[in-house]
Amino acid sequence: MSVDAEQIASTGRPPLPAQTVRPKLLFFYTPTSGASRRAEGFLAQVLQRRGNHNTFLLSRIDASKRPDLTERLRIDTVPTLLVVTERRVQARLARPRGCTEITAFLSPWLR
C-alpha cells in the first residue's frame, strides 16, 4: 500500500501536497466596535462562499488585549485584515466595508 493510499484509508482524504501552505488571515477587532462586528459578518460570508472557509488559517485578534502585536504590525484602525505568508504581510485592508471589498482584497487566494 502506498503512503497516499495509507493516509486515504486512515483519514478518508488524500494528503495535502508538501508545498501547499495556507496563508494566515489575521482579523484585528475590538469587541465594542460595531464596525468590527459588521466586518466579521462580511468576512464569514466571503469565506463560506464556494468552500473558501479552509483557504486561510484565520486568527481573530482583540486589538485591545494585544497592543504589542498591533504596534508591531502597525495596526492603527480596527477592523483590519492582514494576509500573512512566510512571516510577511502580503496584503492589508483597513475598515472593510462589505463583502465585495473583502472578496476583491482576498481574490488572489480564493478559489
N, CA, C and O of each residue as an XYZ file, in Angstrom:
444
protein
N       0.854     -1.178      0.000
C       0.000      0.000      0.000
C       0.902      1.244      0.000
O       1.853      1.317      0.778
N       0.608      2.219     -0.868
C       1.423      3.431     -0.930
C       1.095      4.358      0.244
O       0.093      4.170      0.934
N       1.953      5.360      0.458
C       1.740      6.311      1.548
C       0.419      7.041      1.369
O      -0.333      7.202      2.330
N       0.124      7.492      0.135
C      -1.140      8.185     -0.113
C      -2.327      7.270      0.168
O      -3.307      7.691      0.783
N      -2.240      6.029     -0.277
C      -3.327      5.081     -0.061
C      -3.516      4.817      1.430
O      -4.644      4.688      1.905
N      -2.400      4.736      2.172
C      -2.494      4.537      3.618
C      -3.183      5.719      4.293
O      -4.029      5.532      5.166
N      -2.819      6.941      3.888
C      -3.437      8.116      4.504
C      -4.911      8.191      4.150
O      -5.737      8.510      5.006
N      -5.256      7.902      2.896
C      -6.661      7.927      2.499
C      -7.438      6.903      3.309
O      -8.547      7.176      3.768
N      -6.848      5.713      3.484
C      -7.518      4.667      4.252
C      -7.693      5.071      5.711
O      -8.725      4.774      6.314
N      -6.689      5.749      6.291
C      -6.772      6.089      7.711
C      -7.567      7.362      7.979
O      -8.231      7.460      9.010
N      -7.516      8.344      7.071
C      -8.191      9.615      7.329
C      -9.404      9.850      6.449
O     -10.241     10.701      6.751
N      -9.502      9.086      5.345
C     -10.622      9.285      4.439
C     -10.388     10.379      3.407
O     -11.282     10.675      2.614
N      -9.204     10.985      3.400
C      -8.911     12.028      2.416
C      -7.438     11.982      2.049
O      -6.608     11.547      2.847
N      -7.111     12.431      0.837
C      -5.713     12.411      0.419
C      -4.911     13.470      1.167
O      -5.480     14.451      1.646
N      -3.596     13.283      1.273
C      -2.758     14.276      1.963
C      -2.636     15.538      1.114
O      -2.757     15.492     -0.110
N      -2.395     16.663      1.784
C      -2.121     17.899      1.068
C      -0.719     17.823      0.486
O       0.172     17.235      1.100
N      -0.508     18.407     -0.685
C       0.859     18.440     -1.219
C       1.781     19.185     -0.254
O       1.345     20.102      0.442
N       3.052     18.790     -0.214
C       4.004     19.368      0.730
C       4.157     20.870      0.548
O       4.355     21.583      1.531
N       4.071     21.376     -0.688
C       4.271     22.797     -0.920
C       3.026     23.626     -0.620
O       3.101     24.854     -0.662
N       1.899     23.014     -0.324
C       0.681     23.756     -0.034
C       0.730     24.289      1.396
O       0.689     23.525      2.360
N       0.817     25.588      1.511
C       0.812     26.238      2.817
C      -0.326     27.242      2.812
O      -0.381     28.141      1.973
N      -1.228     27.074      3.756
C      -2.350     28.007      3.829
C      -1.873     29.329      4.399
O      -1.189     29.351      5.423
N      -2.224     30.431      3.750
C      -1.854     31.741      4.300
C      -2.632     32.006      5.586
O      -3.715     31.461      5.798
N      -2.064     32.842      6.429
C      -2.747     33.252      7.656
C      -3.552     34.502      7.350
O      -3.077     35.409      6.667
N      -4.750     34.540      7.851
C      -5.602     35.718      7.748
C      -5.815     36.220      9.168
O      -6.467     35.560      9.977
N      -5.267     37.380      9.464
C      -5.391     37.965     10.796
C      -6.488     39.014     10.765
O      -6.457     39.938      9.952
N      -7.457     38.864     11.658
C      -8.570     39.800     11.768
C      -8.427     40.537     13.091
O      -8.683     39.972     14.155
N      -8.018     41.800     13.022
C      -7.888     42.637     14.218
C      -9.208     43.350     14.455
O      -9.763     43.970     13.548
N      -9.705     43.259     15.676
C     -11.004     43.823     16.029
C     -10.980     44.302     17.472
O     -10.030     44.047     18.213
N     -12.037     44.996     17.854
C     -12.301     45.245     19.270
C     -13.740     44.827     19.522
O     -14.605     45.055     18.676
N     -14.011     44.221     20.665
C     -15.349     43.687     20.922
C     -16.432     44.759     21.021
O     -17.611     44.448     20.853
N     -16.068     45.988     21.283
C     -17.071     47.048     21.424
C     -17.317     47.812     20.128
O     -18.132     48.734     20.100
N     -16.632     47.445     19.072
C     -16.740     48.156     17.800
C     -17.827     47.552     16.918
O     -17.773     46.374     16.566
N     -18.807     48.369     16.568
C     -19.851     47.919     15.647
C     -19.280     47.614     14.278
O     -19.712     46.667     13.621
N     -18.312     48.405     13.840
C     -17.668     48.157     12.541
C     -16.957     46.803     12.537
O     -16.943     46.108     11.522
N     -16.365     46.433     13.679
C     -15.703     45.125     13.783
C     -16.713     43.992     13.664
O     -16.460     43.002     12.977
N     -17.846     44.130     14.324
C     -18.870     43.082     14.246
C     -19.407     42.944     12.827
O     -19.607     41.828     12.346
N     -19.642     44.070     12.151
C     -20.118     44.016     10.761
C     -19.072     43.362      9.856
O     -19.399     42.498      9.042
N     -17.810     43.782     10.006
C     -16.738     43.228      9.173
C     -16.588     41.727      9.392
O     -16.323     40.984      8.447
N     -16.756     41.281     10.629
C     -16.651     39.854     10.907
C     -17.760     39.077     10.199
O     -17.527     37.979      9.694
N     -18.957     39.645     10.162
C     -20.056     39.013      9.436
C     -19.787     38.957      7.938
O     -20.032     37.936      7.296
N     -19.283     40.054      7.384
C     -18.938     40.078      5.958
C     -17.865     39.039      5.650
O     -17.963     38.306      4.666
N     -16.836     38.983      6.503
C     -15.740     38.034      6.302
C     -16.258     36.599      6.329
O     -15.861     35.781      5.500
N     -17.136     36.293      7.270
C     -17.708     34.942      7.352
C     -18.453     34.590      6.064
O     -18.338     33.469      5.569
N     -19.206     35.531      5.528
C     -19.930     35.272      4.274
C     -18.971     34.989      3.133
O     -19.185     34.053      2.362
N     -17.918     35.782      3.014
C     -16.945     35.611      1.929
C     -16.264     34.253      2.029
O     -16.121     33.556      1.025
N     -15.842     33.871      3.233
C     -15.108     32.618      3.399
C     -15.995     31.390      3.243
O     -15.484     30.313      2.936
N     -17.300     31.513      3.443
C     -18.194     30.381      3.291
C     -18.591     30.147      1.833
O     -18.980     29.039      1.465
N     -18.495     31.173      1.018
C     -18.849     31.030     -0.394
C     -17.888     30.094     -1.097
O     -16.677     30.159     -0.885
N     -18.425     29.228     -1.929
C     -17.639     28.308     -2.755
C     -16.617     27.506     -1.949
O     -15.589     27.098     -2.491
N     -16.879     27.280     -0.691
C     -15.992     26.452      0.117
C     -14.668     27.098      0.477
O     -13.676     26.392      0.658
N     -14.622     28.410      0.587
C     -13.373     29.102      0.910
C     -13.059     29.136      2.402
O     -12.071     29.753      2.800
N     -13.866     28.495      3.232
C     -13.638     28.554      4.675
C     -12.341     27.848      5.096
O     -11.858     28.083      6.204
N     -11.770     26.996      4.248
C     -10.498     26.332      4.583
C      -9.304     26.920      3.839
O      -8.214     26.347      3.866
N      -9.495     28.037      3.187
C      -8.418     28.657      2.413
C      -7.356     29.273      3.320
O      -6.171     29.243      2.990
N      -7.764     29.824      4.443
C      -6.863     30.541      5.341
C      -6.830     29.905      6.722
O      -7.757     29.200      7.121
N      -5.750     30.167      7.440
C      -5.714     29.904      8.875
C      -6.139     31.217      9.517
O      -5.338     32.147      9.616
N      -7.375     31.298      9.949
C      -7.953     32.538     10.461
C      -7.642     32.713     11.943
O      -7.841     31.804     12.748
N      -7.151     33.896     12.283
C      -6.918     34.256     13.685
C      -7.647     35.558     13.972
O      -7.433     36.568     13.301
N      -8.506     35.520     14.973
C      -9.192     36.729     15.436
C      -8.367     37.295     16.587
O      -8.095     36.597     17.563
N      -7.971     38.554     16.472
C      -7.092     39.163     17.479
C      -7.766     40.401     18.048
O      -8.014     41.370     17.331
N      -8.061     40.361     19.342
C      -8.632     41.509     20.041
C      -7.523     42.545     20.219
O      -6.611     42.362     21.026
N      -7.612     43.634     19.454
C      -6.562     44.661     19.455
C      -6.377     45.289     20.834
O      -5.276     45.724     21.171
N      -7.439     45.341     21.628
C      -7.324     45.940     22.953
C      -6.543     45.048     23.923
O      -6.003     45.536     24.916
N      -6.483     43.744     23.638
C      -5.740     42.827     24.502
C      -4.337     42.534     23.983
O      -3.527     41.941     24.694
N      -4.042     42.942     22.755
C      -2.724     42.682     22.170
C      -2.102     43.954     21.598
O      -1.811     44.011     20.403
N      -1.890     44.989     22.441
C      -1.295     46.224     21.930
C       0.118     46.011     21.376
O       0.544     46.738     20.479
N       0.841     45.029     21.900
C       2.180     44.737     21.391
C       2.139     44.303     19.928
O       2.948     44.742     19.111
N       1.186     43.439     19.619
C       1.048     42.935     18.252
C       0.508     44.008     17.306
O       0.949     44.121     16.163
N      -0.443     44.787     17.795
C      -0.975     45.858     16.944
C       0.095     46.896     16.626
O       0.129     47.442     15.523
N       0.957     47.163     17.583
C       2.043     48.121     17.333
C       3.077     47.545     16.365
O       3.523     48.223     15.439
N       3.446     46.298     16.590
C       4.462     45.663     15.734
C       3.991     45.547     14.283
O       4.787     45.702     13.357
N       2.697     45.274     14.085
C       2.155     45.128     12.733
C       1.555     46.429     12.195
O       0.955     46.452     11.120
N       1.725     47.507     12.957
C       1.257     48.845     12.566
C      -0.242     48.872     12.255
O      -0.671     49.360     11.209
N      -1.016     48.339     13.185
C      -2.478     48.378     13.077
C      -2.925     49.655     13.774
O      -2.824     49.764     14.996
N      -3.422     50.626     12.998
C      -3.849     51.875     13.619
C      -5.353     52.077     13.577
O      -5.857     53.081     14.081
N      -6.074     51.137     12.983
C      -7.526     51.204     12.972
C      -8.093     49.796     13.006
O      -7.490     48.861     12.479
N      -9.242     49.653     13.621
C      -9.944     48.365     13.621
C     -11.322     48.585     13.020
O     -11.929     49.638     13.213
N     -11.798     47.623     12.315
C     -11.194     46.338     11.995
C     -10.148     46.461     10.894
O     -10.212     47.348     10.043
N      -9.190     45.552     10.935
C      -8.171     45.453      9.892
C      -7.919     43.983      9.604
O      -7.866     43.156     10.513
N      -7.763     43.673      8.321
C      -7.431     42.320      7.875
C      -6.017     42.322      7.317
O      -5.635     43.216      6.562
N      -5.242     41.307      7.698
C      -3.900     41.111      7.149
C      -3.798     39.693      6.607
O      -4.273     38.746      7.235
N      -3.178     39.548      5.440
C      -2.844     38.231      4.912
C      -1.344     38.071      5.091
O      -0.563     38.907      4.640
N      -0.946     36.986      5.756
C       0.457     36.741      6.067
C       0.864     35.384      5.498
O       0.215     34.369      5.748
N       1.951     35.390      4.727
C       2.563     34.146      4.262
C       4.056     34.250      4.511
O       4.663     35.307      4.336
N       4.632     33.137      4.921
C       6.061     33.071      5.206
C       6.533     34.218      6.096
O       7.585     34.815      5.863
N       5.730     34.511      7.121
C       6.046     35.531      8.129
C       6.136     36.952      7.575
O       6.769     37.817      8.180
N       5.506     37.193      6.428
C       5.493     38.522      5.822
C       4.065     38.926      5.520
O       3.262     38.119      5.054
N       3.757     40.185      5.791
C       2.437     40.708      5.464
C       2.369     40.886      3.948
O       3.147     41.640      3.363
N       1.430     40.182      3.329
C       1.266     40.232      1.880
C       0.215     41.253      1.457
O       0.298     41.831      0.373
N      -0.780     41.471      2.328
C      -1.866     42.395      1.993
C      -2.500     42.909      3.274
O      -2.486     42.240      4.307
N      -3.063     44.123      3.186
C      -3.673     44.770      4.352
C      -4.934     45.497      3.890
O      -4.933     46.180      2.865
N      -6.004     45.338      4.659
C      -7.254     46.046      4.381
C      -7.787     46.603      5.687
O      -8.183     45.852      6.579
N      -7.796     47.923      5.797
C      -8.330     48.588      6.988
C      -9.787     48.956      6.733
O     -10.150     49.398      5.643
N     -10.601     48.768      7.743
C     -12.025     49.093      7.710
C     -12.766     48.550      6.496
O     -13.291     49.324      5.695
N     -12.815     47.230      6.351
C     -13.563     46.654      5.232
C     -15.034     47.046      5.330
O     -15.624     47.008      6.410
N     -15.614     47.419      4.204
C     -16.978     47.958      4.206
C     -18.027     47.033      3.623
O     -19.195     47.412      3.543
N     -17.649     45.836      3.215
C     -18.638     44.919      2.690
C     -18.016     43.692      2.055
O     -16.797     43.583      1.928
N     -18.884     42.769      1.659
C     -18.426     41.511      1.067
C     -17.659     41.738     -0.224
O     -16.655     41.071     -0.476
N     -18.121     42.671     -1.042
C     -17.458     42.926     -2.322
C     -16.022     43.390     -2.107
O     -15.111     42.927     -2.793
N     -15.819     44.289     -1.174
C     -14.472     44.797     -0.892
C     -13.567     43.694     -0.330
O     -12.401     43.597     -0.711
N     -14.092     42.877      0.562
C     -13.303     41.787      1.148
C     -12.989     40.736      0.089
O     -11.870     40.225      0.045
N     -13.950     40.409     -0.758
C     -13.723     39.435     -1.830
C     -12.629     39.924     -2.774
O     -11.743     39.156     -3.150
N     -12.687     41.188     -3.156
C     -11.655     41.748     -4.039
C     -10.284     41.709     -3.364
O      -9.280     41.405     -4.008
N     -10.244     42.016     -2.070
C      -8.995     42.010     -1.310
C      -8.394     40.604     -1.241
O      -7.185     40.434     -1.395
N      -9.240     39.597     -1.010
C      -8.766     38.220     -0.837
C      -8.700     37.431     -2.146
O      -8.267     36.279     -2.146
N      -9.120     38.028     -3.251
C      -9.238     37.287     -4.518
C      -7.975     36.545     -4.951
O      -8.108     35.477     -5.548
N      -6.761     37.033     -4.696
C      -5.602     36.249     -5.107
C      -5.515     34.870     -4.431
O      -4.845     33.972     -4.941
N      -6.177     34.708     -3.310
C      -6.094     33.440     -2.570
C      -7.378     32.628     -2.625
O      -7.358     31.448     -2.274
N      -8.486     33.205     -3.047
C      -9.765     32.492     -3.070
C      -9.862     31.602     -4.288
O      -9.222     31.852     -5.309
N     -10.671     30.556     -4.172
C     -10.912     29.635     -5.295
C     -11.936     30.215     -6.224
O     -12.278     29.595     -7.231
